[in-house]
C-alpha cells in the first residue's frame, strides 16, 4: 500500500509543477459596430492581477482591484490607461472612446468602451498596446464585427496595430 501511495505522488506531483510554470499574458478586445445606434461598442477583457500591476506601476502603488471598498478613482485610472494604450481611427480620423464602466468576472475585468456618432465605417485602424509596458510577451487578441463582417487578429510588442477595410 505504501508503494502505491508513493507511486501516485510521483505521478501527480509533476502535473502540479507544470501547471504553474507558465502564465499566459493575453487580453481580448471585442469591437462591434452597431449601425442603428451609430456606435462602436468595445469590450476589453483583461486579467485583473495584470491590470492591477500595471495600474500600480504607472499611477498608484496602493490600488487594489475587485474589492468591495475599491477606490473611487479606479475607473478614472483605468480610463486614462486605456486611452493611452488603445488607439482607434475610423476612416483615417482618430476617435476617442468613452469609458462606460467595468465588471469583474472571476479573474477577468471587462472594460466597456464606446465611440458615439459613427455614421459608417469603411476603414478601421486599431493600435492595442494594453499591458505591453507590463509584460513584453503580452498578446492582445482583437475581434471585430463591422458591417456584418467578422475579423480577428493578434497584436504583440512587434506588431501593435492593424488596419481593416470594410468597404
N, C-alpha and C positions, 0 to 999 in steps of 0.2 A: 504494500500500500504506500509506503514512503517513497519508493521508486516512482510510482505512478504520480504522486504529488510533485516531485521534483521534475519529472518529465513535463508535466503540464506547465509548471512555472517556467521552465526553459523554453517551451514553445510559445507561451503567451507573452512573456516579458519583452522579447524583441519587437513584437507588434506594437506595444505601447511606446517603445523608444522611437519608432519610425513615424508615429502619428504626430509627434510634437517637434520633429526636426525641421520641418519646412512649413513656413507660413506663406500663404498666398496674399499678395497685395493687389487687390482688384477693386475697382468701383464700376458701377453700371449706371449709365445715364440714358434714360428713355426720352426721346424728343418726338412729340406728336403735334401735328398741325390740325387744329380744329377750325375748318373754314367757316362754319356757321357762326362761330364766336370771334372770328378774326384773331385767333390766339394761338401762340406757340406754347404748348404746355410741356414742362420739363420736370422729370423726377430723377434725382441723383441718389443712388444708394451707395452708402459709404460705411465701412466698418467703424463702429463707434470708437474703439480704442485707438485706431489710426487717426481718426478725425480729432479726437481729444488731444492726442500727442502733438499734432501739427498746430492746433489752436494754442496749446500751451507754449510751444516753442516760438510762435510768432506773435502772440498777443498777451496771454495771461497764464502764468505758470501755475496758477491755482485752480483753473477751470476744471470742472468735473461734469461730464455729460450723463444724461439718462438717470438723474437722481431727482428725488421729489422736490428738493429745495434748490433746483438749478438756478444759477444767477440769471437775473433779468437780461443782462447784456449778451447772453449766449446767442440768441437769434441774430443780433446785430453783428457779432463777431463771425458767425457762420456766413452771413451775407457778405461782409467785407472780404472774407477769404474766397468765397465762391466767385464774387465779382472779379477778383484779381486772377483767378485760375481758369475760369470758364468764359471764353470769348465767343460771341456769335455775330456773324454777319448774315444779313438777309438781302439778297440781290445786290451784293457788294457794299452794303451800308451797315456799319456797326450798330448794333442794338443793345440796349440794356434790359435785363430781366428784373422782375420784381421777386423778392423773396417772400413767398406766400406763408410758409411755415415749415414745420418739421414734424415727424412722427418716429418714434422708436419702435422697432420690431425685432425682438431678440437682440442680436449683436450688431444690428444694422440701424443706421439712421437714414430716413428718407427725407430729402430736402425737396420741397415743392417750389418750383420757379415758374414764372410766366412772362412772356413777351406779348403785350397787347397791341391792338391796332395793326395787325398784319393782314393786308389785303390779299396778297398772293405770294407764293414762293417759287421762283424759278431756280435760284442758286442759293445754297446754304453752306456757309463756312463755319466750322466749329474748331476751336482750339481748346483742348482739355488737358490741363497740366495739374489737375487735382492730385494732391499728395506726392507729386514728384519731388517736391522740396523736402519731403519726409523720407521717402524710400525710392531709391533710384530704379529698382526693378518693378515699380508700380505699373500696372496695366489698367487703362481706362477704356472700358467697353462702351461704345455708343451705339444705340439702336434708334433708328428713325422711322417714322411713318408719316409721310408727307405726300399729299396729292394721291392717296391710295397706293403709294409705292413704299415698300419697306427696304431699308438698307442697314447694314451693321458693319462696324469696323472696330479695330483695337488700336488705341493710341498709347505710345510709350515715350520714354525720355528721348528716344531717337527720332520719333515722329509724333508730334503733339497736335497736328492739325489734319483736317480732312475737308475737301471741297466736293460738294454733291450737287449734281444737276438734276432738276426735276421737270424741265420743260420738254 
